[in-house]
């Protein structure tokens, strides 16, 4: 499978690390900066499902409970 991960270089690196905990990352492209003055860019991954019997670790957030709102003076981006 091919996956495109888009964001800042730091965000993309963190996302690739997280993806590697769930899928087997076979190949990672270099970071391609977006056109213009954008700070964003992208990386292309070639991934495969994990080998049978190998442990899979992933973090999750409960969707059935309400999240606390951030303080009024703090912006939270998710």
PDB file with one MODEL, atoms N, CA, C and O in Angstrom:
MODEL        1
ATOM      1  N   UNK A   1       0.845  -1.165   0.000  1.00  0.00           N
ATOM      2  CA  UNK A   1       0.000   0.000   0.000  1.00  0.00           C
ATOM      3  C   UNK A   1       0.893   1.231   0.000  1.00  0.00           C
ATOM      4  O   UNK A   1       2.014   1.197   0.508  1.00  0.00           O
ATOM      5  N   UNK A   2       0.393   2.308  -0.567  1.00  0.00           N
ATOM      6  CA  UNK A   2       1.097   3.595  -0.536  1.00  0.00           C
ATOM      7  C   UNK A   2       0.266   4.558   0.305  1.00  0.00           C
ATOM      8  O   UNK A   2      -0.955   4.635   0.163  1.00  0.00           O
ATOM      9  N   UNK A   3       0.944   5.284   1.177  1.00  0.00           N
ATOM     10  CA  UNK A   3       0.288   6.272   2.028  1.00  0.00           C
ATOM     11  C   UNK A   3       1.029   7.590   1.875  1.00  0.00           C
ATOM     12  O   UNK A   3       2.259   7.623   1.878  1.00  0.00           O
ATOM     13  N   UNK A   4       0.278   8.674   1.741  1.00  0.00           N
ATOM     14  CA  UNK A   4       0.884  10.008   1.724  1.00  0.00           C
ATOM     15  C   UNK A   4       0.592  10.662   3.066  1.00  0.00           C
ATOM     16  O   UNK A   4      -0.559  10.723   3.499  1.00  0.00           O
ATOM     17  N   UNK A   5       1.639  11.149   3.720  1.00  0.00           N
ATOM     18  CA  UNK A   5       1.513  11.832   5.000  1.00  0.00           C
ATOM     19  C   UNK A   5       1.880  13.283   4.752  1.00  0.00           C
ATOM     20  O   UNK A   5       2.952  13.576   4.222  1.00  0.00           O
ATOM     21  N   UNK A   6       0.988  14.198   5.137  1.00  0.00           N
ATOM     22  CA  UNK A   6       1.191  15.611   4.846  1.00  0.00           C
ATOM     23  C   UNK A   6       1.171  16.425   6.135  1.00  0.00           C
ATOM     24  O   UNK A   6       0.368  16.157   7.029  1.00  0.00           O
ATOM     25  N   UNK A   7       2.057  17.422   6.232  1.00  0.00           N
ATOM     26  CA  UNK A   7       2.131  18.304   7.393  1.00  0.00           C
ATOM     27  C   UNK A   7       3.491  18.970   7.431  1.00  0.00           C
ATOM     28  O   UNK A   7       4.210  18.992   6.432  1.00  0.00           O
ATOM     29  N   UNK A   8       3.842  19.518   8.593  1.00  0.00           N
ATOM     30  CA  UNK A   8       5.186  20.083   8.730  1.00  0.00           C
ATOM     31  C   UNK A   8       6.166  18.914   8.802  1.00  0.00           C
ATOM     32  O   UNK A   8       5.762  17.769   9.007  1.00  0.00           O
ATOM     33  N   UNK A   9       7.441  19.203   8.633  1.00  0.00           N
ATOM     34  CA  UNK A   9       8.432  18.125   8.646  1.00  0.00           C
ATOM     35  C   UNK A   9       8.434  17.392   9.991  1.00  0.00           C
ATOM     36  O   UNK A   9       8.592  16.172  10.029  1.00  0.00           O
ATOM     37  N   UNK A  10       8.261  18.121  11.080  1.00  0.00           N
ATOM     38  CA  UNK A  10       8.213  17.522  12.416  1.00  0.00           C
ATOM     39  C   UNK A  10       6.970  16.661  12.583  1.00  0.00           C
ATOM     40  O   UNK A  10       7.052  15.552  13.112  1.00  0.00           O
ATOM     41  N   UNK A  11       5.812  17.162  12.137  1.00  0.00           N
ATOM     42  CA  UNK A  11       4.555  16.404  12.235  1.00  0.00           C
ATOM     43  C   UNK A  11       4.627  15.122  11.419  1.00  0.00           C
ATOM     44  O   UNK A  11       4.190  14.062  11.867  1.00  0.00           O
ATOM     45  N   UNK A  12       5.180  15.230  10.224  1.00  0.00           N
ATOM     46  CA  UNK A  12       5.280  14.061   9.346  1.00  0.00           C
ATOM     47  C   UNK A  12       6.183  13.002   9.978  1.00  0.00           C
ATOM     48  O   UNK A  12       5.849  11.817   9.960  1.00  0.00           O
ATOM     49  N   UNK A  13       7.320  13.416  10.533  1.00  0.00           N
ATOM     50  CA  UNK A  13       8.233  12.462  11.166  1.00  0.00           C
ATOM     51  C   UNK A  13       7.552  11.743  12.331  1.00  0.00           C
ATOM     52  O   UNK A  13       7.713  10.533  12.494  1.00  0.00           O
ATOM     53  N   UNK A  14       6.793  12.482  13.138  1.00  0.00           N
ATOM     54  CA  UNK A  14       6.073  11.874  14.264  1.00  0.00           C
ATOM     55  C   UNK A  14       5.005  10.910  13.768  1.00  0.00           C
ATOM     56  O   UNK A  14       4.826   9.839  14.347  1.00  0.00           O
ATOM     57  N   UNK A  15       4.294  11.273  12.706  1.00  0.00           N
ATOM     58  CA  UNK A  15       3.248  10.411  12.157  1.00  0.00           C
ATOM     59  C   UNK A  15       3.839   9.123  11.588  1.00  0.00           C
ATOM     60  O   UNK A  15       3.266   8.046  11.757  1.00  0.00           O
ATOM     61  N   UNK A  16       4.972   9.231  10.920  1.00  0.00           N
ATOM     62  CA  UNK A  16       5.620   8.038  10.360  1.00  0.00           C
ATOM     63  C   UNK A  16       6.022   7.082  11.488  1.00  0.00           C
ATOM     64  O   UNK A  16       5.879   5.867  11.351  1.00  0.00           O
ATOM     65  N   UNK A  17       6.519   7.624  12.591  1.00  0.00           N
ATOM     66  CA  UNK A  17       6.855   6.779  13.744  1.00  0.00           C
ATOM     67  C   UNK A  17       5.632   6.044  14.266  1.00  0.00           C
ATOM     68  O   UNK A  17       5.705   4.852  14.564  1.00  0.00           O
ATOM     69  N   UNK A  18       4.508   6.746  14.381  1.00  0.00           N
ATOM     70  CA  UNK A  18       3.267   6.124  14.870  1.00  0.00           C
ATOM     71  C   UNK A  18       2.769   5.051  13.902  1.00  0.00           C
ATOM     72  O   UNK A  18       2.352   3.973  14.323  1.00  0.00           O
ATOM     73  N   UNK A  19       2.814   5.352  12.613  1.00  0.00           N
ATOM     74  CA  UNK A  19       2.364   4.385  11.605  1.00  0.00           C
ATOM     75  C   UNK A  19       3.213   3.121  11.679  1.00  0.00           C
ATOM     76  O   UNK A  19       2.697   2.015  11.516  1.00  0.00           O
ATOM     77  N   UNK A  20       4.512   3.281  11.924  1.00  0.00           N
ATOM     78  CA  UNK A  20       5.418   2.132  11.992  1.00  0.00           C
ATOM     79  C   UNK A  20       5.121   1.212  13.167  1.00  0.00           C
ATOM     80  O   UNK A  20       5.573   0.067  13.171  1.00  0.00           O
ATOM     81  N   UNK A  21       4.367   1.682  14.172  1.00  0.00           N
ATOM     82  CA  UNK A  21       4.001   0.815  15.289  1.00  0.00           C
ATOM     83  C   UNK A  21       2.853  -0.119  14.931  1.00  0.00           C
ATOM     84  O   UNK A  21       2.603  -1.100  15.632  1.00  0.00           O
ATOM     85  N   UNK A  22       2.154   0.187  13.837  1.00  0.00           N
ATOM     86  CA  UNK A  22       0.985  -0.601  13.454  1.00  0.00           C
ATOM     87  C   UNK A  22       1.195  -1.351  12.138  1.00  0.00           C
ATOM     88  O   UNK A  22       0.714  -2.472  11.978  1.00  0.00           O
ATOM     89  N   UNK A  23       1.906  -0.738  11.206  1.00  0.00           N
ATOM     90  CA  UNK A  23       2.147  -1.343   9.896  1.00  0.00           C
ATOM     91  C   UNK A  23       3.642  -1.509   9.663  1.00  0.00           C
ATOM     92  O   UNK A  23       4.452  -0.818  10.282  1.00  0.00           O
ATOM     93  N   UNK A  24       4.005  -2.419   8.778  1.00  0.00           N
ATOM     94  CA  UNK A  24       5.408  -2.602   8.408  1.00  0.00           C
ATOM     95  C   UNK A  24       5.756  -1.571   7.339  1.00  0.00           C
ATOM     96  O   UNK A  24       5.268  -1.658   6.212  1.00  0.00           O
ATOM     97  N   UNK A  25       6.590  -0.606   7.680  1.00  0.00           N
ATOM     98  CA  UNK A  25       6.999   0.427   6.729  1.00  0.00           C
ATOM     99  C   UNK A  25       8.166  -0.126   5.925  1.00  0.00           C
ATOM    100  O   UNK A  25       9.247  -0.363   6.465  1.00  0.00           O
ATOM    101  N   UNK A  26       7.940  -0.329   4.626  1.00  0.00           N
ATOM    102  CA  UNK A  26       8.952  -0.911   3.760  1.00  0.00           C
ATOM    103  C   UNK A  26       9.841   0.145   3.120  1.00  0.00           C
ATOM    104  O   UNK A  26      11.025  -0.088   2.878  1.00  0.00           O
ATOM    105  N   UNK A  27       9.259   1.305   2.849  1.00  0.00           N
ATOM    106  CA  UNK A  27      10.006   2.359   2.168  1.00  0.00           C
ATOM    107  C   UNK A  27       9.430   3.716   2.562  1.00  0.00           C
ATOM    108  O   UNK A  27       8.217   3.870   2.705  1.00  0.00           O
ATOM    109  N   UNK A  28      10.310   4.692   2.733  1.00  0.00           N
ATOM    110  CA  UNK A  28       9.907   6.059   3.050  1.00  0.00           C
ATOM    111  C   UNK A  28      10.612   7.003   2.093  1.00  0.00           C
ATOM    112  O   UNK A  28      11.832   6.939   1.941  1.00  0.00           O
ATOM    113  N   UNK A  29       9.851   7.881   1.445  1.00  0.00           N
ATOM    114  CA  UNK A  29      10.457   8.852   0.528  1.00  0.00           C
ATOM    115  C   UNK A  29      11.078   9.989   1.329  1.00  0.00           C
ATOM    116  O   UNK A  29      10.906  10.072   2.546  1.00  0.00           O
ATOM    117  N   UNK A  30      11.789  10.850   0.647  1.00  0.00           N
ATOM    118  CA  UNK A  30      12.301  12.049   1.297  1.00  0.00           C
ATOM    119  C   UNK A  30      11.130  13.011   1.515  1.00  0.00           C
ATOM    120  O   UNK A  30      10.046  12.794   0.974  1.00  0.00           O
ATOM    121  N   UNK A  31      11.335  14.053   2.289  1.00  0.00           N
ATOM    122  CA  UNK A  31      10.312  15.070   2.542  1.00  0.00           C
ATOM    123  C   UNK A  31      10.253  16.002   1.333  1.00  0.00           C
ATOM    124  O   UNK A  31      11.255  16.621   0.974  1.00  0.00           O
ATOM    125  N   UNK A  32       9.088  16.102   0.710  1.00  0.00           N
ATOM    126  CA  UNK A  32       8.878  17.005  -0.428  1.00  0.00           C
ATOM    127  C   UNK A  32       8.143  18.241   0.068  1.00  0.00           C
ATOM    128  O   UNK A  32       7.004  18.138   0.523  1.00  0.00           O
ATOM    129  N   UNK A  33       8.768  19.396  -0.011  1.00  0.00           N
ATOM    130  CA  UNK A  33       8.126  20.639   0.416  1.00  0.00           C
ATOM    131  C   UNK A  33       7.023  21.020  -0.564  1.00  0.00           C
ATOM    132  O   UNK A  33       7.168  20.833  -1.772  1.00  0.00           O
ATOM    133  N   UNK A  34       5.921  21.554  -0.043  1.00  0.00           N
ATOM    134  CA  UNK A  34       4.844  22.034  -0.910  1.00  0.00           C
ATOM    135  C   UNK A  34       5.296  23.300  -1.630  1.00  0.00           C
ATOM    136  O   UNK A  34       6.237  23.964  -1.197  1.00  0.00           O
ATOM    137  N   UNK A  35       4.637  23.623  -2.704  1.00  0.00           N
ATOM    138  CA  UNK A  35       4.987  24.808  -3.494  1.00  0.00           C
ATOM    139  C   UNK A  35       4.681  26.094  -2.736  1.00  0.00           C
ATOM    140  O   UNK A  35       3.861  26.113  -1.818  1.00  0.00           O
ATOM    141  N   UNK A  36       5.345  27.147  -3.132  1.00  0.00           N
ATOM    142  CA  UNK A  36       5.082  28.457  -2.543  1.00  0.00           C
ATOM    143  C   UNK A  36       5.738  28.608  -1.188  1.00  0.00           C
ATOM    144  O   UNK A  36       6.736  27.954  -0.883  1.00  0.00           O
ATOM    145  N   UNK A  37       5.162  29.481  -0.383  1.00  0.00           N
ATOM    146  CA  UNK A  37       5.736  29.804   0.927  1.00  0.00           C
ATOM    147  C   UNK A  37       5.209  28.892   2.032  1.00  0.00           C
ATOM    148  O   UNK A  37       5.356  29.212   3.212  1.00  0.00           O
ATOM    149  N   UNK A  38       4.610  27.784   1.679  1.00  0.00           N
ATOM    150  CA  UNK A  38       4.036  26.868   2.663  1.00  0.00           C
ATOM    151  C   UNK A  38       5.121  26.193   3.492  1.00  0.00           C
ATOM    152  O   UNK A  38       6.187  25.850   2.979  1.00  0.00           O
ATOM    153  N   UNK A  39       4.838  26.006   4.780  1.00  0.00           N
ATOM    154  CA  UNK A  39       5.754  25.266   5.660  1.00  0.00           C
ATOM    155  C   UNK A  39       5.442  23.777   5.626  1.00  0.00           C
ATOM    156  O   UNK A  39       6.113  22.978   6.278  1.00  0.00           O
ATOM    157  N   UNK A  40       4.422  23.412   4.862  1.00  0.00           N
ATOM    158  CA  UNK A  40       3.989  22.019   4.811  1.00  0.00           C
ATOM    159  C   UNK A  40       4.667  21.266   3.673  1.00  0.00           C
ATOM    160  O   UNK A  40       5.199  21.848   2.729  1.00  0.00           O
ATOM    161  N   UNK A  41       4.622  19.965   3.808  1.00  0.00           N
ATOM    162  CA  UNK A  41       5.172  19.100   2.769  1.00  0.00           C
ATOM    163  C   UNK A  41       4.599  17.710   2.938  1.00  0.00           C
ATOM    164  O   UNK A  41       3.615  17.517   3.652  1.00  0.00           O
ATOM    165  N   UNK A  42       5.219  16.738   2.278  1.00  0.00           N
ATOM    166  CA  UNK A  42       4.667  15.385   2.315  1.00  0.00           C
ATOM    167  C   UNK A  42       5.769  14.350   2.203  1.00  0.00           C
ATOM    168  O   UNK A  42       6.866  14.618   1.713  1.00  0.00           O
ATOM    169  N   UNK A  43       5.436  13.155   2.675  1.00  0.00           N
ATOM    170  CA  UNK A  43       6.296  11.986   2.580  1.00  0.00           C
ATOM    171  C   UNK A  43       5.415  10.853   2.089  1.00  0.00           C
ATOM    172  O   UNK A  43       4.252  10.753   2.481  1.00  0.00           O
ATOM    173  N   UNK A  44       5.953  10.013   1.245  1.00  0.00           N
ATOM    174  CA  UNK A  44       5.229   8.857   0.735  1.00  0.00           C
ATOM    175  C   UNK A  44       5.789   7.601   1.381  1.00  0.00           C
ATOM    176  O   UNK A  44       7.003   7.403   1.421  1.00  0.00           O
ATOM    177  N   UNK A  45       4.899   6.754   1.887  1.00  0.00           N
ATOM    178  CA  UNK A  45       5.304   5.505   2.528  1.00  0.00           C
ATOM    179  C   UNK A  45       4.793   4.327   1.715  1.00  0.00           C
ATOM    180  O   UNK A  45       3.700   4.377   1.152  1.00  0.00           O
ATOM    181  N   UNK A  46       5.581   3.280   1.657  1.00  0.00           N
ATOM    182  CA  UNK A  46       5.116   1.993   1.159  1.00  0.00           C
ATOM    183  C   UNK A  46       5.033   1.110   2.389  1.00  0.00           C
ATOM    184  O   UNK A  46       6.031   0.903   3.079  1.00  0.00           O
ATOM    185  N   UNK A  47       3.836   0.584   2.668  1.00  0.00           N
ATOM    186  CA  UNK A  47       3.619  -0.190   3.888  1.00  0.00           C
ATOM    187  C   UNK A  47       2.951  -1.511   3.568  1.00  0.00           C
ATOM    188  O   UNK A  47       2.369  -1.693   2.499  1.00  0.00           O
ATOM    189  N   UNK A  48       3.048  -2.429   4.515  1.00  0.00           N
ATOM    190  CA  UNK A  48       2.388  -3.730   4.410  1.00  0.00           C
ATOM    191  C   UNK A  48       1.806  -4.056   5.778  1.00  0.00           C
ATOM    192  O   UNK A  48       2.260  -3.522   6.790  1.00  0.00           O
ATOM    193  N   UNK A  49       0.805  -4.927   5.816  1.00  0.00           N
ATOM    194  CA  UNK A  49       0.281  -5.351   7.116  1.00  0.00           C
ATOM    195  C   UNK A  49       1.397  -6.025   7.915  1.00  0.00           C
ATOM    196  O   UNK A  49       2.336  -6.559   7.326  1.00  0.00           O
ATOM    197  N   UNK A  50       1.309  -6.006   9.235  1.00  0.00           N
ATOM    198  CA  UNK A  50       2.348  -6.662  10.034  1.00  0.00           C
ATOM    199  C   UNK A  50       2.359  -8.170   9.779  1.00  0.00           C
ATOM    200  O   UNK A  50       1.355  -8.746   9.361  1.00  0.00           O
ATOM    201  N   UNK A  51       3.493  -8.790  10.035  1.00  0.00           N
ATOM    202  CA  UNK A  51       3.609 -10.241   9.859  1.00  0.00           C
ATOM    203  C   UNK A  51       2.624 -10.939  10.795  1.00  0.00           C
ATOM    204  O   UNK A  51       2.390 -10.467  11.907  1.00  0.00           O
ATOM    205  N   UNK A  52       2.043 -12.062  10.355  1.00  0.00           N
ATOM    206  CA  UNK A  52       1.100 -12.787  11.226  1.00  0.00           C
ATOM    207  C   UNK A  52       1.768 -13.176  12.537  1.00  0.00           C
ATOM    208  O   UNK A  52       2.904 -13.650  12.556  1.00  0.00           O
ATOM    209  N   UNK A  53       1.055 -12.972  13.612  1.00  0.00           N
ATOM    210  CA  UNK A  53       1.556 -13.344  14.921  1.00  0.00           C
ATOM    211  C   UNK A  53       2.427 -12.299  15.580  1.00  0.00           C
ATOM    212  O   UNK A  53       2.784 -12.442  16.750  1.00  0.00           O
ATOM    213  N   UNK A  54       2.779 -11.248  14.855  1.00  0.00           N
ATOM    214  CA  UNK A  54       3.603 -10.213  15.480  1.00  0.00           C
ATOM    215  C   UNK A  54       2.694  -9.286  16.280  1.00  0.00           C
ATOM    216  O   UNK A  54       1.577  -8.988  15.858  1.00  0.00           O
ATOM    217  N   UNK A  55       3.176  -8.828  17.441  1.00  0.00           N
ATOM    218  CA  UNK A  55       2.330  -7.960  18.272  1.00  0.00           C
ATOM    219  C   UNK A  55       2.112  -6.604  17.616  1.00  0.00           C
ATOM    220  O   UNK A  55       3.019  -6.051  16.993  1.00  0.00           O
ATOM    221  N   UNK A  56       0.922  -6.083  17.759  1.00  0.00           N
ATOM    222  CA  UNK A  56       0.585  -4.763  17.230  1.00  0.00           C
ATOM    223  C   UNK A  56       0.259  -3.878  18.418  1.00  0.00           C
ATOM    224  O   UNK A  56      -0.577  -4.228  19.251  1.00  0.00           O
ATOM    225  N   UNK A  57       0.921  -2.725  18.497  1.00  0.00           N
ATOM    226  CA  UNK A  57       0.668  -1.770  19.572  1.00  0.00           C
ATOM    227  C   UNK A  57       0.197  -0.472  18.952  1.00  0.00           C
ATOM    228  O   UNK A  57       0.831   0.066  18.044  1.00  0.00           O
ATOM    229  N   UNK A  58      -0.906   0.019  19.446  1.00  0.00           N
ATOM    230  CA  UNK A  58      -1.421   1.289  18.946  1.00  0.00           C
ATOM    231  C   UNK A  58      -2.089   2.031  20.095  1.00  0.00           C
ATOM    232  O   UNK A  58      -2.704   1.420  20.970  1.00  0.00           O
ATOM    233  N   UNK A  59      -1.964   3.348  20.083  1.00  0.00           N
ATOM    234  CA  UNK A  59      -2.639   4.157  21.079  1.00  0.00           C
ATOM    235  C   UNK A  59      -4.030   4.492  20.561  1.00  0.00           C
ATOM    236  O   UNK A  59      -4.247   4.624  19.357  1.00  0.00           O
ATOM    237  N   UNK A  60      -4.956   4.626  21.483  1.00  0.00           N
ATOM    238  CA  UNK A  60      -6.323   4.945  21.088  1.00  0.00           C
ATOM    239  C   UNK A  60      -6.914   5.925  22.078  1.00  0.00           C
ATOM    240  O   UNK A  60      -6.446   6.043  23.210  1.00  0.00           O
ATOM    241  N   UNK A  61      -7.941   6.625  21.644  1.00  0.00           N
ATOM    242  CA  UNK A  61      -8.649   7.556  22.504  1.00  0.00           C
ATOM    243  C   UNK A  61     -10.107   7.132  22.524  1.00  0.00           C
ATOM    244  O   UNK A  61     -10.700   6.846  21.484  1.00  0.00           O
ATOM    245  N   UNK A  62     -10.668   7.094  23.707  1.00  0.00           N
ATOM    246  CA  UNK A  62     -12.064   6.673  23.817  1.00  0.00           C
ATOM    247  C   UNK A  62     -12.969   7.669  23.112  1.00  0.00           C
ATOM    248  O   UNK A  62     -12.809   8.880  23.261  1.00  0.00           O
ATOM    249  N   UNK A  63     -13.907   7.159  22.353  1.00  0.00           N
ATOM    250  CA  UNK A  63     -14.838   8.024  21.634  1.00  0.00           C
ATOM    251  C   UNK A  63     -16.184   8.106  22.342  1.00  0.00           C
ATOM    252  O   UNK A  63     -17.031   8.915  21.964  1.00  0.00           O
ATOM    253  N   UNK A  64     -16.392   7.276  23.367  1.00  0.00           N
ATOM    254  CA  UNK A  64     -17.693   7.251  24.033  1.00  0.00           C
ATOM    255  C   UNK A  64     -17.745   8.142  25.279  1.00  0.00           C
ATOM    256  O   UNK A  64     -18.754   8.153  25.985  1.00  0.00           O
ATOM    257  N   UNK A  65     -16.676   8.885  25.554  1.00  0.00           N
ATOM    258  CA  UNK A  65     -16.689   9.819  26.673  1.00  0.00           C
ATOM    259  C   UNK A  65     -16.371  11.213  26.161  1.00  0.00           C
ATOM    260  O   UNK A  65     -15.621  11.372  25.198  1.00  0.00           O
ATOM    261  N   UNK A  66     -16.943  12.225  26.808  1.00  0.00           N
ATOM    262  CA  UNK A  66     -16.713  13.599  26.379  1.00  0.00           C
ATOM    263  C   UNK A  66     -15.332  14.048  26.816  1.00  0.00           C
ATOM    264  O   UNK A  66     -14.871  13.706  27.905  1.00  0.00           O
ATOM    265  N   UNK A  67     -14.680  14.812  25.963  1.00  0.00           N
ATOM    266  CA  UNK A  67     -13.380  15.384  26.273  1.00  0.00           C
ATOM    267  C   UNK A  67     -13.587  16.727  26.948  1.00  0.00           C
ATOM    268  O   UNK A  67     -14.543  17.443  26.651  1.00  0.00           O
ATOM    269  N   UNK A  68     -12.689  17.062  27.856  1.00  0.00           N
ATOM    270  CA  UNK A  68     -12.735  18.371  28.490  1.00  0.00           C
ATOM    271  C   UNK A  68     -12.313  19.420  27.475  1.00  0.00           C
ATOM    272  O   UNK A  68     -11.396  19.197  26.685  1.00  0.00           O
ATOM    273  N   UNK A  69     -12.971  20.544  27.500  1.00  0.00           N
ATOM    274  CA  UNK A  69     -12.612  21.626  26.596  1.00  0.00           C
ATOM    275  C   UNK A  69     -11.333  22.293  27.072  1.00  0.00           C
ATOM    276  O   UNK A  69     -11.103  22.392  28.277  1.00  0.00           O
ATOM    277  N   UNK A  70     -10.495  22.752  26.148  1.00  0.00           N
ATOM    278  CA  UNK A  70      -9.280  23.455  26.571  1.00  0.00           C
ATOM    279  C   UNK A  70      -9.634  24.793  27.202  1.00  0.00           C
ATOM    280  O   UNK A  70     -10.724  25.323  26.985  1.00  0.00           O
ATOM    281  N   UNK A  71      -8.714  25.329  27.978  1.00  0.00           N
ATOM    282  CA  UNK A  71      -8.921  26.639  28.592  1.00  0.00           C
ATOM    283  C   UNK A  71      -9.191  27.669  27.501  1.00  0.00           C
ATOM    284  O   UNK A  71      -8.708  27.528  26.378  1.00  0.00           O
ATOM    285  N   UNK A  72      -9.960  28.704  27.827  1.00  0.00           N
ATOM    286  CA  UNK A  72     -10.371  29.700  26.838  1.00  0.00           C
ATOM    287  C   UNK A  72      -9.191  30.410  26.192  1.00  0.00           C
ATOM    288  O   UNK A  72      -9.283  30.849  25.045  1.00  0.00           O
ATOM    289  N   UNK A  73      -8.080  30.527  26.920  1.00  0.00           N
ATOM    290  CA  UNK A  73      -6.917  31.230  26.371  1.00  0.00           C
ATOM    291  C   UNK A  73      -5.962  30.298  25.633  1.00  0.00           C
ATOM    292  O   UNK A  73      -4.897  30.732  25.195  1.00  0.00           O
ATOM    293  N   UNK A  74      -6.324  29.037  25.489  1.00  0.00           N
ATOM    294  CA  UNK A  74      -5.447  28.051  24.848  1.00  0.00           C
ATOM    295  C   UNK A  74      -6.179  27.406  23.673  1.00  0.00           C
ATOM    296  O   UNK A  74      -7.306  26.933  23.824  1.00  0.00           O
ATOM    297  N   UNK A  75      -5.547  27.389  22.519  1.00  0.00           N
ATOM    298  CA  UNK A  75      -6.128  26.721  21.352  1.00  0.00           C
ATOM    299  C   UNK A  75      -5.576  25.326  21.270  1.00  0.00           C
ATOM    300  O   UNK A  75      -4.381  25.107  21.464  1.00  0.00           O
ATOM    301  N   UNK A  76      -6.447  24.377  20.983  1.00  0.00           N
ATOM    302  CA  UNK A  76      -6.026  22.987  20.835  1.00  0.00           C
ATOM    303  C   UNK A  76      -6.380  22.553  19.427  1.00  0.00           C
ATOM    304  O   UNK A  76      -7.528  22.675  18.999  1.00  0.00           O
ATOM    305  N   UNK A  77      -5.398  22.051  18.714  1.00  0.00           N
ATOM    306  CA  UNK A  77      -5.615  21.572  17.346  1.00  0.00           C
ATOM    307  C   UNK A  77      -5.534  20.066  17.367  1.00  0.00           C
ATOM    308  O   UNK A  77      -4.566  19.497  17.871  1.00  0.00           O
ATOM    309  N   UNK A  78      -6.535  19.423  16.830  1.00  0.00           N
ATOM    310  CA  UNK A  78      -6.557  17.954  16.757  1.00  0.00           C
ATOM    311  C   UNK A  78      -6.862  17.541  15.359  1.00  0.00           C
ATOM    312  O   UNK A  78      -6.929  16.347  15.069  1.00  0.00           O
TER     313      UNK A  78
ENDMDL
END
